[in-house]
Amino acid sequence: MRVLLLHSRYLSGSASGENRVVEEEAALLRSGGHQVWCCSPEPRVEGPLDRVRSGASAIWSARAAMTVGRLVERERIDVVHAHNLFPTLSPAPLRAAHDAGAATIMTLHNFRLMCLPANLLREGRVCEDCVGHVPWRGVQHRCYRGSAIGSAVLATSLTLHRALGTFGGVSRYLAVSEFVRRKHVEAGVDPSRIGVKPNFVWPVPSREGPGTYFLFLGRLAEEKGVDTLLQAWALGPPPGTLVIVGDGPQAGALRAIAPRGVEFRGQVPADEVPAILASARALMIPSRWYEAAPRSVTEAYATGVPVLASDIGALPEAVQDGTTGYVIPVDDPAAWEQAARRLNDDVESQRLGGEARRLWSERFTPERGLEALVAHYEAALATRHTDRLRGDR
């Protein structure tokens, strides 16, 4: 199969989960004998003129559309698979690919098509004001990076391409979790054109023993709920050492209120994360927002590390309560403290870790990932063929 991947790269490089997914899916497809082309520009943000150009390209990038259309025709591309479209690509290349004859697929990593900041979050709390509506409430609240202009540009792009039928012409959507799929169906995506394809994880050595510390790995921001863990650790003698890896706007405030038994390591290089994870007793995800499908969960499972996660968003479907970890009420420090103490039992930690590793081997290996990806590509090609017979654009 001949595949073109589209992705407007995030400037955070390898720290971006989406950047890594695109790179790894390209490698996976090539390993399976498929031919892969990539169009993955990065935005330029060196000055005011770059910001103006970035805003224009987010609404309609004529250059990206022309490049993709010509590439599809010249290389006889079968499938154009889009990931992030903003700000450098815009949805316009989806139309160009469709018109040039390719099947089009879009992975839904988040909630971008219904929410300007893509996270259904405002002021640290869940917000669904724009679900199923034109996203002008997001402009009013300056939801995209606190910018009225940036929010208006993104809202204009989404509204314009909805009106033109760009998104309706996508052959198939791939949601990273059932929760993400459900939200997009609520927002108006045709349920017959949206499937679920979780991210795969490459094999890594499995954890030896029950692990030594509890681990939070991620951005230190209000919605991540790290303060809940600190409150849990302050309830009495700590259930063990809590290692916090990451940085963010709440880093200083969290350090100021941390009780004993908590260790902050800050941001670490990506290549150090696997070793840190492999020594954990459990990965902790105390989020209070709609996590779409944290890659860290699957990475923990590949390592044989259980996960303790909040009962919100896609986390309850990712964590099998009592089997691969525990699902815990949001913002309930006492429940988090009790769950951590249960993991002090070495037998229980190893039992849950073994089940986590088993689940990875059944669902999230590269072999499973390639199998699912090709199946969705074939479904998209079938849909494209049906659309042609109907005389659709």
N, C-alpha and C positions, 0 to 999 in steps of 0.2 A: 504494500500500500504506500502511496505517496502522500505525505502529510506536511502541512505548513503550520507551524506553531506561531501564534501572535501573543506578544506580551509586552506591555509597557512596564519596563523594569522599575522597581523601587530603588531609590538611592541608597538604601540600607544594605545593599549587596547580599552577601550570604546570610546575614541576620534575618532577611526576609524569608518567611516560610514559602510564599508564593514564588519568589525567584528560584528557590531550591526545588520546588515541585516541578517547575517548567524544565529546569536543567536535567532533573532526574528522569522525567518522563521522556525527554528527548533521548537520553542514553538508553532507557528501557526499550523504546521503540526500535532504536538502531540495533540493539542486542537481539531483537526478535526478527531482524532481517528487513525492516521497513526503511524506506528512504525518508529522511526528515530535513526540512528547511526551517530556519528560525528567523523571525522578524521581531527583534526585541530591543527597541531603542530606549535610551534613558532620557529623561527630560533635562534640558539645560536651564539652569537657574542662576546665571551669572549676573544678570542685571534686569532693569525694568523692561527692556525690549524683549528679553527672553520670556518674561512672565506674560507679556501680551501675546507673544506667539504661542505659548503654552495654552493660554486660555482659548485662543482661536482653534488650535488643533484639537482641544478637548471636545469642541462642538462638532467640527467636521474637518478632519485632516484629509485634504484632497491629495496630498503627497502620499500618505499611507494607503489610501484607497487605490490610487493609480499603481503604486508599487505592487500591492497585493493582487490586483486584477491582472496585471501583466505577468506576474510570477505564476499565477494559477494557469493561465493560458499557455505560457511558454513551457512550463515543466509538467503540464498535465496533472496538476495536483488533484487528488481525490477528496481529501478532507482538509479543511482549514479549522484549526482548533484554537480558539481564543481563550486567554486567561484574563489578565487585567488590561483594560482598554484605555485607561486615563492616566496622564493627560496627553500622551504623545500620539496615540493611535485614533481614538474616538471610535464610535460604532460604525463609522463609514466603511472601513474595510470589510465588515461583515456583508454589507450590501454588494460591494465590488466582487467579493468571492462568490457569493450566491449568483450574481448575474453572469459571472464567468463560468459557471457550471459546477462548482465544487459544493460538496455537502459542508455545512457549517455547524460547528459545535462550540459551546461556550461553557467552561467550568465556572460554577458558582461557588467561589471560595468564601464569599461573605454575602452581605445584603446590599451591594452597591446599586443594583437596579431599582431599589425601592427606598434607599436611604443615602443621603449625600455623604456622610462619613463612613458608610458601609457597615456600621456596627449596631444599628438600632439602639443607640445610646445617646443620651443628652444629659449633661451635668451629672455624670456618674451613675445615672439610673436608666433602666430600660425605657425606650420611647418608641411607639409604633404609630406616631401621628401621620407619617407619610405612606404607610402601607396601604396600597390600593388607591392612592390619591396622587395628584400632581404634587411634586415635592416642594411647593412654595413655602410651606411651613418651615422647612429646613433653611430657606433663604432668610426668612424672618428672624430665625434664631441664630443665623450665621454658623450653621452646623459644620460646614466644611472648613476646618482649620481656623475657626473663629473669624473668617473673612466673608463679608457680605458679597464682594465681587466674585470671589472664588466659588461661593455657594450658588450665586446666580448663574455663573458659567456652567457649572455641572448640572444644575436643575434645567437649564435651557437645553443642554445636550440630551439629557434623558427624556424630556418632554417632546422635543423635536423628533427624536428617533422612535419614540412610541407612536407619535402621530403618523410618521411615514411608514410604519410597519416593519422597521428594521429588526426589532427584536422578535416580532412574530414570524419573521422569515427564517429564524435560526432552526436548523434541522433537528438539533437535540441539545438539551441542557444537561450538564452533569453536576448535580449537587453533591457536596462533600459529606453530607449527612442527611438523614431523613428529616430532621428538624429544619434544615435549610430548604429542602424540597418543599416541605409543608408551607413554610412562610412564603415562598415564591408562588405557590399555587394560590394561596390567599390573596396575593398581590395581583393575580390575573394571568400568570403563565399557564399555558395549555398543559394540563397534567399528563396528556399522552406524549408530550415531547420532553419530559423531564424525568431523568433517572437518577439513581444514587450511585456514586463511585467514590469510595473512600480512598485516601492517599495510601500508597504502599510505603514500606520502609525496608531498606537493604538489611541483610542479616548482619548481626554483630554478636560478639561473645556474650553468653548469658551470665547473669549475676551469679556469683558463688556465695552461698550462705544467705542469711536473712537480711543483710544490709546493716549499715551502721548509723545512718541519720535520716531524718525526714527532709525532703527537698522541695523548695519552691523554685521554679525556673520560669522566668518571664519578666514582663515589664512591670515596674513598680508604679502602678496607677490605681486610682480609687476603685475602678470597676473590677480590678483583679482580686480584691478582698483580702489582701495580705494582712491588713489590720485585724481581721477576724482570727487569723492564726496567732498573731501576737497576743490578742486577748485570751485565746485558749491557753497559750503557754504561761500566762500570768495567773491562771486560776489556782495554781498550787505548784508542787514540785513538777518541773517540766517532764513530759513523757519521754524526752530524749532531746538530742541536739537538733535544732531546726536550722538548716542551711538555706540561705536566701541568695540566689544567683540572679543578677539582673540589675537594671538601673531604670530610672524614670522620674517623673515629677514628684512622686511621694517619697523618694529615697531618704531625704533628710528627715522628714516628719516621722517616718517609720523607725529610723535609727534612734530617734529621740525617745520613743515610747517602748522600745524593745525590752522585754524582761530578760532575765538570765536564761541561758540555754539557747540563745539565738545568735547565729553567726552570719554576717553580711559579707559576701565575697565580691559584690559589684559585678560589672559586666566582664565576662571571660571570653576568650577566643572560641569560635565555633568548634574548633577541633578538640577543645578540652571538655566539651559538654558530655560526650559519650562516657568518658571515664568517671566524671562526677555522677552521672546518672546510674552507672553500673554499681556504685557503692551505696546507693540509697536504699533505705528500708521501704520507703514509699514516696511517690511523687504526689504533691499536694496541689490541688487546683480549686481554691476557695472562691471562685468568681461569683460576682453578683450581676453579670450581664449575659447575654445570649452568645456563649461560645459556639462558633459554627462547627468546628471539628479540630480541636487543638492537636497539632502534629506531635506534640510532646507525649500525648497519651499513647499513640502507636509506637513511638520510640521507646517509651518505658516498657511496653509489652514485649517488644523485640528483645529487650535486655532482661526480661523476666522480673520486672519490678512492678508491684501492684500500684494502683492509683486511688487516691481519695479525692473525690470531686463533689462540687456543689450540685444540688438537684435543680438545674436550670439549663435552658438551651439544649444543645446536643449532648451534654455531658451524661445524662442518664442512659442514653442509648450507647454511648461509648464505654461506660463502665458497668459491668455486670455486678450488681450489688451482692456482696457476699461470695463472689466467685473470682473476679479479677481485681477487686477492691471494694470500696464502700462508697455509696452515694449519701451525701450528708445535707441537711437543710441549710439553705443560704443564711449567712449572718447569724449562726448559732454556735458561739465559741464553746459552750459546754459539750455539744455534740461532736465538734471537731476534736476536743481534748479526749473524749471517751474513745473515739475511733482510733486516734493515735495510740492510746494505751493498749487497745486490742492488738495492735501491730507489734507491741513489745514482746508478744509471744512469738518466739522464733519459729515454732511449728506453723503458726497461722501465717506469718509473713512468707514463709517458703511455700506454703500451700497456695496462697493467692498469687505469688510470683510465678509458680509453675503453671497455673491456669492462665495467667496473662501471656506467658510465652506460648502456650498451646493455642490461644486465640490468635496471636500474631501468625503462627505457622499455618492456621486454617484460613485466615482472611486477608492478611496484609503483607504477604510476601511479594517479591517482584514477579514471580510466576502468576500469582492471583491478579496482581495489578495489570500485567500485560494482557491477560485473558479478558479482564473486564473492559479495558480500554479498547481492544480490537472489537469486542462484541458491540460496544456503543458506537464505534465508527461504522460498523456494518449496518446497525439500526439507522444511523444518520443517512447513510447512502440509500437505504431503502426508502426513507422518508423523502429524500431529495428526488428520487425517481418517481414516487407517487405525486409529488408536487408538480413535476414536469408534465405528467399525464393529465393533470387537472388544468394545466396552463397557467399555474401560479407564476409570479415574477421570478 
